[in-house]
């Protein structure tokens, strides 16, 4: 996989470069600020960008802004952002699909009308992920998230999902979900397939599909097509 890294901490940046190289990935560029990140994406053709949310000069949201710009300009590039804390505003902005983007009002490449439904596990464009930096030290989890984003899927830190669910528990329409449906939604938000959710929750895959259909009905998402788009749409509700 072809990767561009954007992280202002030299120690972490160089550590990630070595890790990715050892795992067989090609690091096209490793930069320290958002301006360099945007220039590197224009100069190269990465499969995935890994970027810190907070970068110079103000260390507020430069990395996030650059990630959003990359999603707008280069929808084929996956974006995995790293954050020190669970920051709801940043997560919401990243997870909300661009209504004017390639997958906004219409269908993304390869997502026709026949690909709808809870059971579809297809790969789309604009893979997206949000990980806490503490998760990076869990090498297998970080690499798994990177692979999922590279395949056009979603990958979200379990703690991010837990806090978003908790913050949304008192708001409609999420309050209409059953406990099991919330469990399934949390697994979906982490980017797991239906088969993986069934294994984690010790239920059948058909039961998972029924729960997902119920979630879509309750959240008014029955018209959402495509695996990646359905996850992003659900997460949009979590951040609302």
DAFEN-V779055 format. One record per backbone hydrogen bond with DSSP energy under -0.5 kcal/mol. CO is the residue of the C=O (numbers start at 0). NH is the residue of the N-H. If there is no record, write none. Layout:
CO|NH ; CO|NH
This chain:
0|2 ; 0|25 ; 1|46 ; 1|47 ; 2|27 ; 2|28 ; 3|49 ; 4|30 ; 5|51 ; 7|9 ; 8|12 ; 9|13 ; 10|14 ; 11|15 ; 12|16 ; 13|17 ; 14|18 ; 15|19 ; 16|20 ; 17|21 ; 18|22 ; 19|24 ; 20|23 ; 24|26 ; 25|2 ; 25|27 ; 28|4 ; 30|6 ; 31|55 ; 32|36 ; 33|37 ; 34|38 ; 35|39 ; 36|40 ; 37|41 ; 38|42 ; 39|43 ; 46|77 ; 47|3 ; 48|50 ; 48|79 ; 49|5 ; 50|81 ; 52|54 ; 52|62 ; 52|63 ; 54|58 ; 54|59 ; 55|33 ; 60|64 ; 61|65 ; 62|66 ; 63|67 ; 64|68 ; 65|69 ; 66|70 ; 67|71 ; 68|72 ; 69|73 ; 73|76 ; 74|125 ; 77|48 ; 78|80 ; 78|128 ; 79|50 ; 80|130 ; 81|52 ; 82|132 ; 84|86 ; 85|87 ; 86|90 ; 87|91 ; 88|92 ; 89|93 ; 90|94 ; 91|95 ; 94|96 ; 96|98 ; 97|100 ; 98|104 ; 100|103 ; 107|110 ; 109|111 ; 111|114 ; 112|115 ; 114|225 ; 116|119 ; 126|78 ; 127|154 ; 128|80 ; 129|156 ; 130|82 ; 131|134 ; 132|135 ; 132|136 ; 133|136 ; 134|137 ; 136|138 ; 137|140 ; 137|141 ; 138|142 ; 139|143 ; 140|144 ; 141|145 ; 142|146 ; 143|147 ; 144|148 ; 145|149 ; 146|150 ; 147|152 ; 148|151 ; 151|123 ; 152|127 ; 154|129 ; 156|159 ; 156|160 ; 157|161 ; 158|162 ; 159|163 ; 160|164 ; 161|165 ; 162|166 ; 163|167 ; 164|168 ; 165|168 ; 167|170 ; 170|174 ; 172|175 ; 173|176 ; 177|181 ; 178|182 ; 179|183 ; 180|184 ; 181|185 ; 182|186 ; 183|187 ; 184|188 ; 185|189 ; 186|191 ; 187|190 ; 192|196 ; 193|197 ; 194|198 ; 195|199 ; 196|200 ; 197|201 ; 197|202 ; 203|207 ; 204|208 ; 205|209 ; 206|210 ; 207|211 ; 208|212 ; 209|213 ; 210|214 ; 211|215 ; 212|216 ; 213|217 ; 214|218 ; 215|219 ; 215|220 ; 216|219 ; 220|223 ; 225|229 ; 226|230 ; 227|231 ; 228|232 ; 229|233 ; 230|234 ; 231|235 ; 232|236 ; 233|237 ; 234|238 ; 236|239
